[in-house]
Amino acid sequence: MSDKFSNYHAGLESPAERAFAITGNDSTDLTVFPRAIYVGGAGNVKVITLGGDTVTFSGVLAGTVLPVRVKRVFSTDTTATNLIGIY
């Protein structure tokens, strides 16, 4: 089956086309800055946003998509599991 939307330009409000597993790291930024993070297993997610704010999303439920652009996901203080960056 062909992609009927291949001639359209994707914007930030468009559905994501790519995804990757996120492994938290306290000192290294992600190689790709995703549009959102899918949380597979419930817990907290500590990040640095693209704007430079360090925040912890507490009590995130499994199956949640966090609509936030981040450059780092910390291993320390992140208890949520199976994180997927989508972009």
Stockholm file with secondary structure:
# STOCKHOLM 1.0

chainA/1-87         MSDKFSNYHAGLESPAERAFAITGNDSTDLTVFPRAIYVGGAGNVKVITLGGDTVTFSGVLAGTVLPVRVKRVFSTDTTATNLIGIY
#=GR chainA/1-87 SS CCCTTTTSCCCTTSCCCCEEECCCCSSCCCSSCCSEEEEEECEEEEEEETTSCEEEEEEECTTEEECCCEEEECSTTCCCEEEEEEC
#=GC SS_cons        CCCTTTTSCCCTTSCCCCEEECCCCSSCCCSSCCSEEEEEECEEEEEEETTSCEEEEEEECTTEEECCCEEEECSTTCCCEEEEEEC
//
